[in-house]
Amino acid sequence: MPVALILTAAVQPTASGRVDSAAPTVRLAEYRAAISHWLRLSAAGLVSSVTVAETSGWPIDDLVPARHDARLDVMSVAIPSPLLARGKGAAEAHALDVVIGRLADSAAEDFTIYKCTGRLWVRNAARVLTPLPARSVRVRATADLSYCDSRFYGAGGHAWRTTLKGLADEIDEDRGLILEQVLGQRLRCSAPGAGVDVERFAARPALVGRSGTTGATYDGRMARLRAVGAAPLEAVLRRYSRIKQF
């Protein structure tokens, strides 16, 4: 089963809400660096394709590394003004719907797609980028699914086409309805049998890069120490997710 990757990008953010204040030239360099990392992982056979969805109107050719191949597709996704007013999470969710629709139309068989924030890559990708059943969603989340980590998650084709579709319309950051909470709400309300199965990663994804909201570095010394300390709890949550279906 093919495993595809979508990277979301906004070189010069236009959506409302809190965003990292780094200059577009800095953000662009970070996007290009992350894309290059993912292309090397693609060349190693971890993913079949890498699609970058740029939502701020920045020239997409600028995102293409000097060396790339047919596994990379960069597309510009226009975000409707009402969604821009709802925040960057709404813009991102809309972009995912557009790209998923395009990939689903061209897929010859069922597929697995992982989404990653565009300025990030995953150090332990070989452990976490694996095919998923059509109705499965793999995500880091609180035990009650009140909050899901939207930086990196994946799902099978049925889940993307149904449960994970149309999140943008439910997001309104000014009202406190952020993507991470709306995603969790969808997963909680998904009816057993008709909906999806939620599973956790076999290992905590080791994200490398900077936060698009605060500019904080994810792979610094303190971040790694926190990850080590959280490992026992992560193991418990993985066991929990195997016995409880949502």
C-alpha positions in Angstrom: 0.0 0.0 0.0 1.5 3.4 -0.9 2.3 5.9 1.8 2.1 9.5 0.8 3.1 12.7 2.7 1.5 16.1 2.7 3.4 19.1 4.0 1.5 22.3 4.8 3.2 25.6 4.2 2.6 29.3 4.6 5.7 31.2 3.8 4.1 34.6 4.5 1.1 33.8 6.7 -2.1 35.7 6.0 -4.5 33.8 8.3 -5.5 35.4 11.6 -4.1 34.2 14.9 -0.8 33.8 16.6 2.1 32.8 14.3 5.9 32.8 14.5 7.2 36.2 13.6 10.2 35.0 11.6 10.8 36.8 8.3 9.5 35.1 5.1 13.1 34.5 4.0 13.8 32.6 7.2 10.6 30.6 7.0 11.3 29.8 3.3 14.8 28.5 4.1 13.3 26.2 6.8 10.6 24.9 4.5 13.2 24.1 1.8 15.4 22.3 4.4 12.5 20.2 5.7 11.4 19.4 2.1 15.0 18.2 1.3 15.0 15.9 4.3 11.6 14.4 3.3 12.8 13.9 -0.2 15.8 11.9 1.0 13.5 9.8 3.1 11.3 9.3 0.0 14.3 8.2 -2.0 15.0 5.6 0.7 11.5 4.2 0.1 9.7 5.5 3.2 7.1 7.5 1.3 5.9 7.2 -2.3 5.3 10.9 -2.8 5.7 14.3 -1.1 3.1 17.0 -1.8 3.6 20.6 -0.5 0.4 22.7 -0.1 1.4 26.4 0.1 -1.5 28.6 1.4 -0.1 32.2 1.5 0.2 32.8 -2.2 4.0 32.7 -2.1 5.6 31.6 -5.5 5.7 27.8 -5.2 8.8 27.5 -7.4 10.8 29.0 -4.4 9.9 26.0 -2.3 11.5 23.5 -4.7 15.0 22.5 -3.7 17.7 22.6 -6.3 17.8 18.9 -6.5 14.4 17.1 -6.6 12.6 14.5 -8.6 9.1 13.4 -9.6 8.2 12.4 -6.1 7.7 16.1 -5.2 4.6 18.1 -6.1 4.2 21.7 -4.9 0.8 23.3 -5.2 -0.7 26.6 -4.3 -4.0 26.4 -2.4 -6.1 29.5 -2.3 -7.9 29.9 1.1 -11.3 31.6 1.1 -11.4 34.9 3.1 -13.9 33.6 5.6 -11.6 30.7 6.5 -8.6 33.0 6.8 -10.5 34.9 9.4 -11.0 31.7 11.4 -7.3 31.2 11.8 -4.3 29.3 10.5 -5.8 25.9 11.6 -8.8 26.5 9.3 -6.5 27.4 6.5 -4.5 24.3 7.0 -7.6 22.0 7.2 -9.0 23.5 4.0 -5.7 22.9 2.2 -5.7 19.3 3.4 -9.2 18.7 2.0 -8.0 20.1 -1.4 -4.9 17.9 -1.6 -6.6 14.8 -0.2 -9.3 15.2 -2.9 -6.7 15.4 -5.6 -4.7 12.4 -4.3 -7.8 10.3 -3.8 -9.0 11.0 -7.3 -5.6 9.8 -8.8 -5.2 6.8 -6.4 -5.4 3.4 -8.1 -5.9 1.7 -4.7 -6.5 2.5 -1.1 -3.8 4.7 0.4 -2.2 6.0 3.6 -1.4 9.7 3.9 0.5 11.4 6.7 0.4 15.1 7.2 3.3 17.1 8.6 3.8 20.8 9.3 5.9 21.9 6.5 8.9 23.3 8.4 9.3 20.0 10.3 10.7 16.6 9.6 10.7 13.4 11.7 14.0 12.0 12.9 12.6 8.5 13.5 10.4 8.4 10.4 11.3 4.8 9.7 9.5 3.8 12.9 6.4 5.9 12.5 5.7 6.1 8.7 3.9 2.8 8.1 0.8 1.9 6.1 -2.6 2.1 7.9 -5.9 0.3 7.4 -8.5 2.4 5.5 -10.4 3.2 8.7 -7.5 4.0 11.0 -6.2 7.3 12.3 -2.8 7.4 13.9 -2.2 10.5 16.1 -0.7 11.6 19.4 -3.5 12.8 21.7 -4.7 13.1 25.2 -6.3 9.9 26.6 -9.8 11.5 26.2 -9.1 12.8 22.7 -9.8 16.3 23.9 -6.6 17.5 22.2 -4.7 16.0 19.2 -1.2 16.8 18.0 -1.8 18.2 14.5 1.8 18.7 13.6 2.2 15.1 12.4 -0.5 12.4 12.0 -1.8 9.9 9.5 -4.8 8.0 8.3 -6.1 5.5 5.8 -8.2 6.5 2.8 -11.6 6.0 4.3 -10.8 8.1 7.3 -9.5 11.0 5.2 -12.5 10.9 3.0 -15.0 10.9 5.9 -14.1 11.6 9.5 -11.2 14.0 8.7 -13.0 15.9 6.0 -14.4 19.3 6.4 -12.7 20.3 9.7 -12.2 23.9 8.5 -15.8 24.8 8.8 -15.8 23.9 12.6 -12.6 25.8 13.4 -12.8 29.4 14.8 -9.7 30.3 16.7 -11.2 33.6 18.1 -13.8 31.4 19.8 -11.3 28.9 21.1 -12.2 26.2 18.5 -8.7 25.3 17.3 -7.7 22.5 14.9 -6.3 20.3 17.6 -9.6 20.3 19.6 -11.9 20.0 16.5 -9.8 17.0 15.3 -10.2 15.3 18.7 -14.0 16.0 18.7 -14.4 14.4 15.4 -12.5 11.3 16.5 -14.5 11.1 19.8 -17.8 11.3 17.9 -17.0 8.8 15.2 -19.5 6.0 15.7 -17.9 2.5 16.2 -18.2 0.4 13.0 -19.3 3.3 10.9 -16.4 5.5 11.9 -12.7 5.1 12.4 -10.3 3.3 14.7 -7.8 5.5 16.6 -4.3 4.2 17.2 -1.1 5.8 18.6 2.3 5.8 17.2 4.7 2.9 18.0 7.1 5.5 19.1 6.8 9.2 19.8 7.6 11.1 16.5 10.9 12.9 17.0 10.1 16.2 15.4 12.9 18.4 14.1 12.4 22.1 13.5 10.7 25.2 15.0 7.2 25.8 16.1 5.1 27.8 13.6 3.3 29.5 16.5 6.1 30.3 19.0 9.3 29.8 17.1 10.5 27.4 19.8 12.8 24.6 18.7 11.4 21.1 19.0 14.6 19.1 19.0 16.6 21.0 21.6 18.1 19.4 24.7 15.1 20.2 27.0 12.6 18.9 24.4 14.5 15.6 24.2 14.6 15.3 28.0 10.9 15.8 28.2 10.4 13.1 25.6 12.5 10.6 27.6 10.5 11.5 30.7 7.2 11.0 28.9 8.1 7.6 27.4 6.5 5.5 30.2 3.2 7.3 29.9 3.3 7.0 26.1 3.6 3.2 26.5 0.5 3.1 28.7 -1.5 5.2 26.3 -0.5 2.9 23.4 -1.9 -0.1 25.3 -5.0 1.8 26.1 -5.7 2.7 22.5 -5.4 -1.0 21.5 -8.3 -2.0 23.7 -10.6 0.9 23.2 -12.0 1.8 19.8 -13.5 5.2 19.1 
